[in-house]
């Protein structure tokens, strides 16, 4: 592909990104302006508790994933199990369960898990 065409495509991508950021940014600013800040109260203890419980949930899922794969004779360490359990969940933000399963399969393959498992 000629260099000028690549430059044009890159410029179009940047322009589209800026347009999207503009619309999202203005919508976010409008939404923030409508918040009644006098009624909001933040409690650091509840925020820390929520983050901690969420982290415990992710860790428990990773431990379950670790046990399942080790039971199938696929030796994974905890860090690999954590990645294998949590990263494919990001596929939920992409339409369709197929992308989540494809991501799980690709990560498992990168960790040496055979496809038959």
Secondary structure, DSSP 8 states (H G I E B T S, - for coil): --HHHHHHHHHHHHHHHHHHHHHHHHHHHHHHHTS-TTT----HHHHHHHHHHHHHHHHHHHHHHHHHHHHTT----HHHHHHHHHGGGGGGGSSSHHHHHHHHHHHHHHTT--TT-
